[in-house]
Amino acid sequence: MNAKEINVSNSGISDLSGIEVFVNDTVLKCSSNSLSSLPLLPNSITELYCQFNQITSLGPLPSNLRILTCSSNIISNISALPGNLTDLQSYNNLLTTLPAIPNSLKYLNCGTNQLNNLPSLSSSLEYLYCGNNQLTSLPALPNTLKGIHCFNNNLTQLPTLPSSLNTIDFQNNLITIIPALPSDLITFLLEIISFLFFRHYQAP
């Protein structure tokens, strides 16, 4: 078979044995099954959607992978991320750490895990969702970042905020000092942010 997409989502399967023979396929959809692990996948795979399973760990991953959606599993470990990955959706798992993030990554959603810290972020990252973790600090934020959602953590302060930001959500943390905000962000936040914002920041 030479189809470009394999879609076995919602099929009631518990293993993907034999998937390695599909060497010409680029998209694998296997969400909403009873998978506890994935076999070695062909390097031709560029998009992998394996959310809503019972997977405990991931890796090694296809070298050409660009999109990885593995949310809502019980994953506690992800091996090295491929160098061309642009989108990682790993929310609602049991992760305590993340592997090194490639500089190609633009979207990262690692919310609702057990993360205490984050690795250095991609220099091209545009959106970061890391709410509902145990983070006490954040790494330096890249100048490409447009949105950050870090609510429900243990943050006591925020790093320098890049001028590219237009959305930020830091509700339910331990933050007492807010750094200077980008001018395009201030008006937006003043309309929606909670009392905590007014308490610690006054717009010029």
C-alpha positions as CSV (number, residue, x, y, z in Angstrom):
1,M,0.0,0.0,0.0
2,N,1.3,3.5,-0.9
3,A,-1.3,5.7,0.7
4,K,0.1,8.9,2.3
5,E,-2.1,8.6,5.4
6,I,-2.9,5.7,7.7
7,N,-5.9,6.4,9.9
8,V,-6.7,3.7,12.5
9,S,-8.3,6.1,15.1
10,N,-11.2,4.8,17.1
11,S,-10.5,1.2,15.9
12,G,-10.3,-0.6,19.2
13,I,-6.7,-1.7,18.6
14,S,-4.0,-2.3,21.2
15,D,-0.9,-2.6,19.0
16,L,0.4,-1.3,15.7
17,S,2.5,-4.3,14.7
18,G,3.4,-4.2,11.0
19,I,3.2,-0.4,10.7
20,E,6.9,-0.4,9.7
21,V,6.1,-1.8,6.2
22,F,4.2,1.4,5.3
23,V,7.4,3.2,4.2
24,N,5.8,5.7,1.9
25,D,3.2,7.1,4.3
26,T,3.6,10.5,5.9
27,V,0.7,10.8,8.3
28,L,-0.3,8.3,11.1
29,K,-3.5,8.8,13.0
30,C,-4.0,6.3,15.8
31,S,-5.8,8.2,18.4
32,S,-8.6,6.9,20.7
33,N,-7.5,3.3,21.0
34,S,-6.0,1.1,23.7
35,L,-2.3,1.5,22.7
36,S,0.2,1.3,25.5
37,S,3.2,1.7,23.2
38,L,4.2,2.4,19.6
39,P,6.5,0.3,17.5
40,L,9.5,1.8,15.6
41,L,7.9,4.0,13.0
42,P,9.1,4.7,9.5
43,N,11.2,7.8,9.1
44,S,8.7,8.9,6.3
45,I,6.2,9.8,9.0
46,T,5.9,13.6,9.3
47,E,2.7,13.8,11.3
48,L,1.8,11.6,14.3
49,Y,-1.5,11.8,16.1
50,C,-1.6,9.3,19.0
51,Q,-3.7,11.2,21.6
52,F,-6.3,9.5,23.9
53,N,-4.5,6.2,24.4
54,Q,-2.6,4.5,27.3
55,I,0.9,5.1,26.0
56,T,3.5,5.3,28.8
57,S,6.6,6.5,26.8
58,L,7.5,7.7,23.3
59,G,10.6,7.1,21.3
60,P,12.7,6.9,19.3
61,L,10.6,9.1,16.9
62,P,10.8,9.3,13.1
63,S,13.6,11.7,12.1
64,N,11.3,13.6,9.6
65,L,8.5,14.2,12.2
66,R,7.2,17.7,12.1
67,I,3.9,17.4,14.1
68,L,3.5,15.3,17.3
69,T,0.2,15.2,19.1
70,C,0.4,12.7,22.0
71,S,-1.9,14.4,24.5
72,S,-4.1,12.6,27.0
73,N,-2.0,9.5,27.6
74,I,0.0,8.5,30.6
75,I,3.4,9.3,29.1
76,S,6.2,9.9,31.6
77,N,9.0,10.0,29.1
78,I,9.6,11.3,25.6
79,S,12.9,10.6,24.0
80,A,14.9,13.0,21.9
81,L,12.7,15.2,19.7
82,P,13.4,15.2,15.9
83,G,15.3,18.3,14.7
84,N,12.6,19.5,12.3
85,L,9.7,19.3,14.8
86,T,7.4,22.4,14.6
87,D,4.4,21.4,16.7
88,L,4.4,19.4,20.0
89,Q,1.1,18.8,21.8
90,S,1.9,16.7,24.9
91,Y,-0.6,18.1,27.4
92,N,-2.5,15.9,29.9
93,N,0.2,13.3,30.6
94,L,2.6,12.4,33.5
95,L,5.7,14.2,32.2
96,T,8.1,15.5,34.8
97,T,10.7,16.7,32.3
98,L,10.8,17.5,28.6
99,P,13.7,16.6,26.2
100,A,15.7,19.3,24.5
101,I,13.5,21.4,22.3
102,P,14.7,21.8,18.7
103,N,15.0,25.3,17.3
104,S,12.4,24.5,14.6
105,L,9.6,24.3,17.2
106,K,6.8,26.9,16.9
107,Y,4.0,25.5,19.1
108,L,4.5,23.8,22.4
109,N,1.6,22.7,24.6
110,C,2.9,20.8,27.7
111,G,0.1,21.8,30.0
112,T,-1.4,19.5,32.7
113,N,1.7,17.5,33.5
114,Q,4.0,17.3,36.5
115,L,6.8,19.6,35.1
116,N,9.0,21.5,37.6
117,N,10.9,23.3,34.9
118,L,11.2,23.7,31.1
119,P,14.3,23.3,28.9
120,S,15.6,26.2,26.9
121,L,13.0,27.2,24.4
122,S,13.2,27.3,20.6
123,S,14.4,30.5,19.1
124,S,11.4,30.4,16.7
125,L,8.7,29.5,19.3
126,E,5.4,31.4,18.8
127,Y,3.0,29.9,21.3
128,L,3.7,28.3,24.7
129,Y,1.1,26.6,26.8
130,C,2.4,25.3,30.1
131,G,-0.5,25.8,32.5
132,N,-1.4,23.3,35.3
133,N,2.1,22.2,36.1
134,Q,4.5,22.7,39.1
135,L,6.8,25.3,37.4
136,T,8.6,27.6,39.8
137,S,10.4,29.6,37.0
138,L,10.4,30.0,33.2
139,P,13.4,30.0,30.8
140,A,14.2,33.0,28.7
141,L,11.4,33.7,26.2
142,P,12.3,34.1,22.5
143,N,11.6,37.3,20.6
144,T,9.3,35.4,18.3
145,L,6.8,34.5,21.1
146,K,3.2,35.7,20.5
147,G,1.3,34.0,23.3
148,I,2.1,32.4,26.6
149,H,-0.3,30.6,29.0
150,C,1.4,29.7,32.3
151,F,-1.6,29.7,34.7
152,N,-1.9,27.4,37.7
153,N,1.8,27.0,38.5
154,N,4.1,28.0,41.3
155,L,5.8,30.9,39.5
156,T,7.1,33.7,41.7
157,Q,8.3,35.9,38.8
158,L,8.3,36.2,35.1
159,P,11.3,36.5,32.7
160,T,11.7,39.5,30.4
161,L,8.7,39.6,28.1
162,P,9.5,40.0,24.4
163,S,7.9,42.8,22.5
164,S,6.2,40.3,20.1
165,L,3.8,39.1,22.9
166,N,0.1,39.9,22.4
167,T,-1.3,37.3,24.9
168,I,-0.3,36.3,28.3
169,D,-2.1,34.4,31.1
170,F,-0.4,34.0,34.4
171,Q,-3.3,33.6,36.7
172,N,-3.1,31.5,39.9
173,N,0.6,31.7,40.5
174,L,2.7,33.3,43.3
175,I,3.9,36.3,41.3
176,T,4.4,39.5,43.2
177,I,6.4,41.5,40.6
178,I,5.5,41.8,36.9
179,P,8.2,42.9,34.4
180,A,7.6,45.7,31.9
181,L,4.9,44.7,29.4
182,P,5.0,45.2,25.7
183,S,2.9,48.3,24.7
184,D,0.6,46.3,22.5
185,L,-0.2,44.0,25.4
186,I,-1.1,46.5,28.1
187,T,-4.5,47.6,26.8
188,F,-5.6,44.1,26.1
189,L,-4.6,42.9,29.6
190,L,-6.2,45.8,31.4
191,E,-9.6,44.7,30.0
192,I,-9.4,41.1,31.1
193,I,-6.8,40.6,33.8
194,S,-7.7,39.9,37.4
195,F,-7.2,42.1,40.5
196,L,-3.7,40.7,40.9
197,F,-2.6,42.6,37.8
198,F,-3.9,46.0,39.0
199,R,-2.4,45.4,42.4
200,H,1.1,45.0,41.2
201,Y,1.2,47.0,37.9
202,Q,0.1,50.5,36.9
203,A,0.0,51.3,33.3
204,P,1.8,54.6,32.4
